[in-house]
Amino acid sequence: MKHIQIDRKKIEQWIAEGYDVIQDGKLLKIDGDLQEFLAQFADEAEPKTYLLQELVTWPEEELSKL
């Protein structure tokens, strides 16, 4: 998969397209309870799972590290 630079504008676009999370570099639309989905990965280092609504609040400097 091609590396995409993640920035706030890109995250806002993904949210507008209906995506909820990014997990191991893949955008996912979650059917059902989002918090329940995220809880599955709370105690695990892998897969890397990020809530887009949370990422959009991160500083650009932190986003560039993803």
N, C-alpha and C positions, 0 to 999 in steps of 0.2 A: 504494500500500500504506500502511496506517495505521502510524504510528510507534508502536513498542512500547518502553517503558522496560525495559531489560535489567538484571536484578539476579540475584544468586546463586540465589535460590529459583526463578526462571524458568528459568535455565540447568539446574539440577538436574532440573526437570520435563521439559525437552526431552531431556536425557540418558536419563531413565527411559522416555521415549516412543521411544527408539531413534535419535534424531538424533545425528549426529557433528560436523557443522560448520555454521557460519552463513556464507553467502557473499552479499555484497551484499544483506543483509537477509532472505535466504531460508534456511530450515532445510533441510539435506540429510542423507539417510541414505546412507552410502557403502557400496556393495557392493565387496568386494575389499580391496586393500591401502590402508589409510588414509594411510600415509606416502607411498606412491607418488602418491596423489591430491593430497596437499598439495605434493609436490615440483614439480608442474606449475606452481604459482603462486609458488614461492620467490623468483624474480628479478623478479617483476612487482608494480607498485604496484596494479594493478587485475586482476581483481576482488578486493575485500577479502575475505579468507578467514580465518576464525578457528576453531580447534579448540575445541569446547565443553569438553572435559576440561581444557584450559588456561585458558579464560576463567573457569571456576568458581573458580580460585585467585586471580584478580585482585582488588584492593581495590574496594570499591563505588564509590569516587570515579572510578576508571578506567573501570569498566563504564558509568557514567553518561555518559561521553564518546562512547560508541559510537553 
